[in-house]
Amino acid sequence: MSKTEKAVIALLHERKVFMDVEEIFLLLNPAAKCYSYAAVYHSVRTLRQKGAIISESRPLERRKYFRISKDWIGNDIES
């Protein structure tokens, strides 16, 4: 698992609410840019494919929102 994937999992585990990719990116880079937008976007896609996070689409918006999967909460981040 990449450094960015671990950071995304840790953030979603801490927050436990639905967030879009832009919000995840901004929260991972509060003062200085540590993660690129492309890396965050790719990590979110990869984690969703692995089943670590789930997505939700809201009817009036085109964005997808993500949160950690309930099945993943107890899993080790290193896997």
C-alpha positions as CSV (number, residue, x, y, z in Angstrom):
1,M,0.0,0.0,0.0
2,S,1.4,3.4,-1.0
3,K,2.1,6.3,1.4
4,T,-0.9,8.2,-0.1
5,E,-3.3,5.3,0.3
6,K,-2.2,4.9,3.9
7,A,-2.8,8.7,4.5
8,V,-6.3,8.5,2.8
9,I,-7.3,5.5,4.9
10,A,-6.1,7.1,8.1
11,L,-8.0,10.3,7.3
12,L,-11.2,8.5,6.4
13,H,-10.8,6.3,9.5
14,E,-10.5,9.4,11.7
15,R,-13.4,11.3,10.1
16,K,-15.9,8.5,9.4
17,V,-18.0,10.7,7.2
18,F,-18.5,11.0,3.4
19,M,-16.0,13.3,1.8
20,D,-15.2,14.1,-1.9
21,V,-11.8,13.8,-3.4
22,E,-11.2,17.6,-3.2
23,E,-11.9,17.7,0.5
24,I,-9.7,14.7,1.1
25,F,-6.9,16.4,-0.9
26,L,-7.3,19.7,1.1
27,L,-7.3,17.9,4.5
28,L,-4.1,15.9,3.6
29,N,-2.3,19.1,2.6
30,P,-3.3,21.7,5.3
31,A,-0.2,23.9,5.2
32,A,2.2,22.6,2.6
33,K,1.6,20.3,-0.4
34,C,2.6,16.8,0.5
35,Y,0.4,14.8,-1.8
36,S,-0.5,15.7,-5.4
37,Y,-4.1,15.8,-6.5
38,A,-3.5,13.0,-9.0
39,A,-1.9,10.8,-6.4
40,V,-4.9,11.3,-4.0
41,Y,-7.4,10.7,-6.9
42,H,-5.6,7.5,-7.9
43,S,-5.4,6.3,-4.3
44,V,-9.1,6.8,-3.8
45,R,-9.9,4.9,-7.0
46,T,-7.6,2.1,-6.0
47,L,-8.9,1.8,-2.5
48,R,-12.5,1.8,-3.8
49,Q,-11.6,-1.1,-6.1
50,K,-10.1,-3.0,-3.2
51,G,-13.2,-2.4,-1.1
52,A,-11.5,-0.3,1.5
53,I,-13.7,2.6,0.9
54,I,-17.3,3.0,-0.4
55,S,-18.7,5.7,-2.6
56,E,-22.0,7.6,-2.7
57,S,-23.5,9.8,-5.4
58,R,-25.8,12.5,-4.4
59,P,-28.8,13.2,-6.7
60,L,-28.2,16.9,-7.3
61,E,-24.4,16.7,-7.6
62,R,-22.0,15.2,-10.1
63,R,-19.4,14.4,-7.4
64,K,-18.8,11.1,-5.6
65,Y,-18.3,11.1,-1.9
66,F,-16.2,8.5,-0.1
67,R,-15.9,7.0,3.4
68,I,-14.1,4.0,4.9
69,S,-15.9,0.7,4.5
70,K,-17.3,-0.8,7.7
71,D,-15.6,-4.1,6.7
72,W,-12.2,-2.3,6.5
73,I,-12.3,-0.4,9.9
74,G,-10.7,-3.3,11.8
75,N,-8.1,-4.2,9.1
76,D,-4.5,-3.3,9.3
77,I,-3.4,-0.4,7.2
78,E,-0.2,-2.2,6.1
79,S,-2.1,-4.8,4.1
